[in-house]
Amino acid sequence: MAGESFIIAKAGRPLVKVMALDATEPGQENRLGFMAGRFQVPDDFDRMGDETIEKLFGVEQ
């Protein structure tokens, strides 16, 4: 809890070293969602290029 590292061993053989990770500095931008609100995804994003794909591969009906 205080940040000390420790080793997990099995049959006297070290397997894993557990250690604290450095936390991000206060005020540092979080990578997850860092572009939130900076652009908009069009409503038809998942259908963009449909006509081109149909021309290239054809659509059987």
Order of alpha helices (4+ residues) and beta strands (2+ residues): beta-beta-alpha
